[in-house]
Amino acid sequence: MQEAGLRIEAEWCCHSDFNIASGELQGMKILSQPHRPSALFAVNDELAIGVLAAAHQQGLVIGEDLSLVGYNDIPLVSRLPVALTSVRTPLEHIASNAVDMLLNPEINNNMRITTPSLFPVSLPRLHVNNPPCDPPRLSRRKRGGLNFV
């Protein structure tokens, strides 16, 4: 962030529980500030869904007014009417490697792992606000309290 010349304000960082209600509460606090961030990263998808609700209550549109990223890519985020970017971690791959390491006699005898394992993560749905080539907006309608374009 510093390399890009971006500051992180202390009031944009917060501690919370890992649930939707906490995400909504903290989202309201952050997004109601006069100088709010243009993007937020939530430590899990439940918090991101809560921030999504807070953004909606404040009339902000995810992908236009605010970029939002969650973590874990739970099935619900792909079914939301509002696009939510989420980091997907290959848990099956990590678990498989952990079992292999435990069952490997060399590692089991030494109980020291000196080489870190790197696992690829992915962003199955990447949405950022103010994309360079915005498609023309034809119409906007409301359904169930959420904006659809």
C-alpha positions in Angstrom: 0.0 0.0 0.0 2.8 2.4 0.9 4.5 1.6 -2.5 1.3 2.7 -4.2 1.2 5.9 -2.2 -1.9 4.8 -0.3 -2.5 5.4 3.4 -4.3 3.1 5.7 -6.1 5.1 8.4 -6.2 3.6 11.9 -10.0 4.0 12.1 -10.4 1.8 9.0 -8.9 -1.2 10.8 -11.0 -2.8 13.5 -11.4 -6.0 15.6 -14.7 -7.9 15.4 -16.3 -11.2 15.7 -16.3 -13.4 12.6 -20.0 -13.1 11.7 -22.4 -11.1 9.5 -23.7 -8.9 12.4 -20.2 -7.8 13.3 -19.4 -7.0 9.7 -22.4 -4.9 9.5 -21.7 -3.0 12.7 -18.0 -2.4 11.8 -19.0 -1.6 8.2 -21.4 1.1 9.4 -18.6 2.6 11.6 -16.1 2.7 8.8 -18.4 3.7 6.0 -20.1 6.5 7.9 -16.8 8.4 8.3 -16.3 11.5 6.3 -13.1 10.1 4.7 -14.0 6.5 4.0 -11.8 4.0 2.2 -12.5 3.1 -1.5 -11.9 -0.6 -0.7 -12.2 -3.0 2.3 -10.8 -6.4 2.9 -12.7 -8.6 5.3 -11.0 -11.5 7.0 -13.8 -13.8 6.1 -16.9 -13.9 3.8 -19.4 -13.5 6.7 -17.8 -10.2 7.7 -17.8 -9.1 4.0 -21.5 -9.9 3.8 -22.1 -7.7 6.8 -20.1 -4.9 5.2 -22.2 -5.4 2.1 -25.4 -4.8 4.1 -23.9 -1.7 5.8 -22.9 -0.3 2.4 -26.4 -0.9 1.1 -27.9 0.9 4.1 -25.6 3.9 3.3 -26.6 3.9 -0.3 -23.2 2.7 -1.6 -23.0 0.3 -4.5 -20.3 -2.4 -4.3 -18.2 -2.3 -7.4 -18.9 1.4 -8.0 -18.6 3.2 -4.7 -16.6 0.6 -2.8 -14.5 -2.5 -3.6 -15.0 -5.3 -1.2 -13.0 -8.5 -0.8 -13.9 -11.5 1.5 -11.9 -14.6 2.3 -12.8 -18.3 2.1 -15.1 -18.2 -0.9 -18.1 -19.8 0.9 -20.9 -21.0 -1.5 -23.2 -18.2 -0.4 -21.0 -15.4 -1.9 -21.4 -16.8 -5.4 -25.2 -16.6 -5.0 -25.5 -13.0 -3.8 -27.2 -10.6 -6.1 -24.2 -8.2 -5.6 -20.8 -9.3 -6.8 -18.4 -10.2 -4.0 -14.8 -10.9 -4.6 -13.5 -13.6 -2.3 -10.1 -15.3 -1.9 -10.4 -19.1 -2.3 -7.9 -21.1 -0.3 -7.4 -24.8 -1.5 -8.2 -26.4 1.9 -8.3 -29.9 0.4 -4.8 -29.4 -0.9 -3.5 -28.0 2.4 -5.1 -30.9 4.4 -3.7 -33.5 2.0 -0.2 -32.1 2.3 -0.5 -32.0 6.1 -1.5 -35.7 6.2 1.4 -36.6 3.9 3.8 -34.7 6.1 2.5 -36.5 9.2 2.7 -39.9 7.6 6.2 -39.3 6.1 8.7 -41.1 8.4 11.4 -38.5 7.8 9.3 -35.6 8.9 7.6 -37.6 11.6 11.0 -38.6 13.2 12.4 -35.0 13.1 9.2 -33.2 13.8 10.8 -30.2 12.1 9.6 -28.8 8.9 12.2 -26.5 7.4 10.6 -25.9 4.0 7.5 -23.9 4.0 4.7 -25.0 1.7 3.2 -22.5 -0.7 -0.4 -23.0 -1.8 -2.0 -21.2 -4.6 -5.0 -19.0 -3.8 -7.5 -17.8 -6.4 -10.0 -15.0 -6.8 -12.9 -16.7 -8.7 -14.8 -13.4 -8.9 -12.7 -10.3 -9.1 -14.6 -7.0 -9.1 -13.0 -3.6 -8.6 -14.6 -0.3 -8.5 -14.2 2.2 -11.3 -12.9 -0.2 -13.9 -11.1 1.5 -16.8 -13.7 0.4 -19.4 -17.1 0.6 -17.7 -19.8 -0.9 -19.9 -22.7 1.5 -20.5 -25.5 1.2 -18.0 -28.9 0.7 -19.6 -31.2 0.6 -16.7 -31.4 0.2 -13.0 -34.2 -1.4 -11.1 -34.6 -2.4 -7.5 -35.4 -5.9 -6.3 -35.6 -7.0 -2.7 -33.8 -3.9 -1.4 -30.6 -4.5 -3.5 -29.7 -2.6 -6.7 -29.4 -4.6 -9.9 -28.0 -3.1 -13.1 
